[in-house]
């Protein structure tokens, strides 16, 4: 029976060590102060920065394309036809 008890102790100590290593890797030296709530706030702020960057890029693209269309509209159209165009017969 003592073998089973020793095995349980080893398993629990390994689990505790892995949890501590994981927390140290995720949170660094200040793992006691970094909570899930703080990490969630950082994630939310990062997502918002990404959304704003994408919206800015889309806005710049829209204004560039609309200004290019406006320039195209303001330029006089030149005709490239060389002669009269005859309609094609219907089948």
C-alpha positions as CSV (number, residue, x, y, z in Angstrom):
1,X,0.0,0.0,0.0
2,X,2.9,2.4,0.6
3,X,4.0,2.0,-3.0
4,X,0.6,3.4,-4.2
5,X,0.9,6.3,-1.7
6,X,4.4,7.2,-2.9
7,X,3.2,7.1,-6.6
8,X,0.4,9.5,-5.8
9,X,2.8,11.9,-4.1
10,X,5.2,11.8,-7.1
11,X,2.3,12.4,-9.5
12,X,1.0,15.4,-7.4
13,X,4.5,16.9,-7.1
14,X,5.0,16.6,-10.9
15,X,1.7,18.3,-11.5
16,X,2.6,21.1,-9.1
17,X,6.0,21.6,-10.7
18,X,4.5,21.7,-14.3
19,X,1.9,24.2,-13.2
20,X,4.5,26.4,-11.6
21,X,6.7,26.2,-14.7
22,X,3.8,27.0,-17.0
23,X,2.8,30.0,-14.8
24,X,6.4,31.2,-14.7
25,X,6.6,30.9,-18.5
26,X,3.3,32.7,-19.1
27,X,3.6,35.4,-16.5
28,X,7.3,35.8,-15.7
29,X,8.6,37.0,-12.4
30,X,5.5,38.9,-11.5
31,X,3.2,35.9,-11.8
32,X,1.5,36.7,-8.5
33,X,0.4,40.1,-9.8
34,X,-0.6,39.0,-13.4
35,X,-4.0,37.5,-13.2
36,X,-6.3,36.2,-16.0
37,X,-8.2,39.5,-15.8
38,X,-5.1,41.5,-16.6
39,X,-4.2,39.1,-19.5
40,X,-7.7,39.4,-20.9
41,X,-7.5,43.2,-20.8
42,X,-4.2,43.1,-22.7
43,X,-5.7,40.7,-25.3
44,X,-8.7,43.0,-25.7
45,X,-6.5,46.1,-26.1
46,X,-4.4,44.3,-28.7
47,X,-7.5,43.2,-30.7
48,X,-8.8,46.8,-30.6
49,X,-5.4,48.2,-31.9
50,X,-5.6,45.6,-34.8
51,X,-9.2,46.6,-35.6
52,X,-8.3,50.3,-35.7
53,X,-5.3,49.6,-37.9
54,X,-7.4,47.6,-40.3
55,X,-10.1,50.3,-40.4
56,X,-7.4,52.9,-41.1
57,X,-6.0,50.9,-44.0
58,X,-9.5,50.4,-45.4
59,X,-10.3,54.1,-45.1
60,X,-7.1,55.1,-46.9
61,X,-7.8,52.6,-49.7
62,X,-11.3,53.9,-50.1
63,X,-10.3,57.5,-50.3
64,X,-7.4,56.7,-52.8
65,X,-9.8,54.8,-55.1
66,X,-12.5,57.4,-54.9
67,X,-10.0,60.2,-55.7
68,X,-8.7,58.2,-58.6
69,X,-12.2,57.8,-59.9
70,X,-12.8,61.5,-59.5
71,X,-9.7,62.3,-61.5
72,X,-10.7,59.9,-64.2
73,X,-14.2,61.5,-64.3
74,X,-12.8,65.0,-64.6
75,X,-10.4,64.2,-67.5
76,X,-11.9,64.6,-71.0
77,X,-12.7,61.4,-72.8
78,X,-10.9,60.8,-76.1
79,X,-12.5,58.6,-78.8
80,X,-10.4,55.7,-80.1
81,X,-12.7,54.7,-82.9
82,X,-11.3,54.8,-86.5
83,X,-14.5,54.5,-88.5
84,X,-18.1,53.7,-88.4
85,X,-19.1,50.6,-86.5
86,X,-21.6,48.3,-88.3
87,X,-24.0,46.2,-86.2
88,X,-23.4,42.5,-86.3
89,X,-26.2,40.4,-87.8
90,X,-28.5,38.5,-85.5
91,X,-28.7,34.8,-85.9
